[in-house]
Amino acid sequence: MAKGLLGKAALAAAAYTSVYSVTNGKTAMANIRLVNRDQINAVTVRLAICPSNYVAPAAPANADYIEPVDLVLPAGGVIEETGMAMSSQEKVVVFSSAASVTVRVHGFEE
């Protein structure tokens, strides 16, 4: 059983990134943390949990977003979604308007 860090990335600007995918045959309980490392400028982010057939860098389907599209992440700000139950092979997909956002997915699979 994987536990602790499940995935992480320093996001590129204006690109969808698949940060973590649940192992086939497993389920996961995940926390997703986004940090804007820029202390001066806000950014916008998009956060989705996509099905197994999702392939980055395509935009997720509207039904896959778990936060409002283009949610403002203030300068030096943090957003954390906790207790996200995920099914086998679902993927955490994140987008940022600037290359100043770090994403960490932590939790456990079983």
Secondary structure as a PSIPRED ss2 file (coil, helix, strand):
# PSIPRED VFORMAT (PSIPRED V4.0)

   1 M C   1.000  0.000  0.000
   2 A C   1.000  0.000  0.000
   3 K E   0.000  0.000  1.000
   4 G E   0.000  0.000  1.000
   5 L E   0.000  0.000  1.000
   6 L E   0.000  0.000  1.000
   7 G E   0.000  0.000  1.000
   8 K E   0.000  0.000  1.000
   9 A E   0.000  0.000  1.000
  10 A E   0.000  0.000  1.000
  11 L C   1.000  0.000  0.000
  12 A C   1.000  0.000  0.000
  13 A C   1.000  0.000  0.000
  14 A C   1.000  0.000  0.000
  15 A C   1.000  0.000  0.000
  16 Y C   1.000  0.000  0.000
  17 T E   0.000  0.000  1.000
  18 S E   0.000  0.000  1.000
  19 V E   0.000  0.000  1.000
  20 Y E   0.000  0.000  1.000
  21 S E   0.000  0.000  1.000
  22 V C   1.000  0.000  0.000
  23 T C   1.000  0.000  0.000
  24 N C   1.000  0.000  0.000
  25 G C   1.000  0.000  0.000
  26 K C   1.000  0.000  0.000
  27 T C   1.000  0.000  0.000
  28 A E   0.000  0.000  1.000
  29 M E   0.000  0.000  1.000
  30 A E   0.000  0.000  1.000
  31 N E   0.000  0.000  1.000
  32 I E   0.000  0.000  1.000
  33 R E   0.000  0.000  1.000
  34 L E   0.000  0.000  1.000
  35 V E   0.000  0.000  1.000
  36 N E   0.000  0.000  1.000
  37 R C   1.000  0.000  0.000
  38 D C   1.000  0.000  0.000
  39 Q C   1.000  0.000  0.000
  40 I C   1.000  0.000  0.000
  41 N C   1.000  0.000  0.000
  42 A C   1.000  0.000  0.000
  43 V E   0.000  0.000  1.000
  44 T E   0.000  0.000  1.000
  45 V E   0.000  0.000  1.000
  46 R E   0.000  0.000  1.000
  47 L E   0.000  0.000  1.000
  48 A E   0.000  0.000  1.000
  49 I E   0.000  0.000  1.000
  50 C E   0.000  0.000  1.000
  51 P C   1.000  0.000  0.000
  52 S C   1.000  0.000  0.000
  53 N C   1.000  0.000  0.000
  54 Y C   1.000  0.000  0.000
  55 V C   1.000  0.000  0.000
  56 A C   1.000  0.000  0.000
  57 P C   1.000  0.000  0.000
  58 A C   1.000  0.000  0.000
  59 A C   1.000  0.000  0.000
  60 P C   1.000  0.000  0.000
  61 A C   1.000  0.000  0.000
  62 N H   0.000  1.000  0.000
  63 A H   0.000  1.000  0.000
  64 D H   0.000  1.000  0.000
  65 Y E   0.000  0.000  1.000
  66 I C   1.000  0.000  0.000
  67 E C   1.000  0.000  0.000
  68 P C   1.000  0.000  0.000
  69 V C   1.000  0.000  0.000
  70 D C   1.000  0.000  0.000
  71 L E   0.000  0.000  1.000
  72 V E   0.000  0.000  1.000
  73 L E   0.000  0.000  1.000
  74 P C   1.000  0.000  0.000
  75 A C   1.000  0.000  0.000
  76 G C   1.000  0.000  0.000
  77 G C   1.000  0.000  0.000
  78 V E   0.000  0.000  1.000
  79 I E   0.000  0.000  1.000
  80 E E   0.000  0.000  1.000
  81 E E   0.000  0.000  1.000
  82 T E   0.000  0.000  1.000
  83 G E   0.000  0.000  1.000
  84 M E   0.000  0.000  1.000
  85 A E   0.000  0.000  1.000
  86 M E   0.000  0.000  1.000
  87 S C   1.000  0.000  0.000
  88 S C   1.000  0.000  0.000
  89 Q C   1.000  0.000  0.000
  90 E C   1.000  0.000  0.000
  91 K E   0.000  0.000  1.000
  92 V E   0.000  0.000  1.000
  93 V E   0.000  0.000  1.000
  94 V E   0.000  0.000  1.000
  95 F E   0.000  0.000  1.000
  96 S E   0.000  0.000  1.000
  97 S C   1.000  0.000  0.000
  98 A C   1.000  0.000  0.000
  99 A C   1.000  0.000  0.000
 100 S C   1.000  0.000  0.000
 101 V E   0.000  0.000  1.000
 102 T E   0.000  0.000  1.000
 103 V E   0.000  0.000  1.000
 104 R E   0.000  0.000  1.000
 105 V E   0.000  0.000  1.000
 106 H E   0.000  0.000  1.000
 107 G E   0.000  0.000  1.000
 108 F E   0.000  0.000  1.000
 109 E E   0.000  0.000  1.000
 110 E C   1.000  0.000  0.000
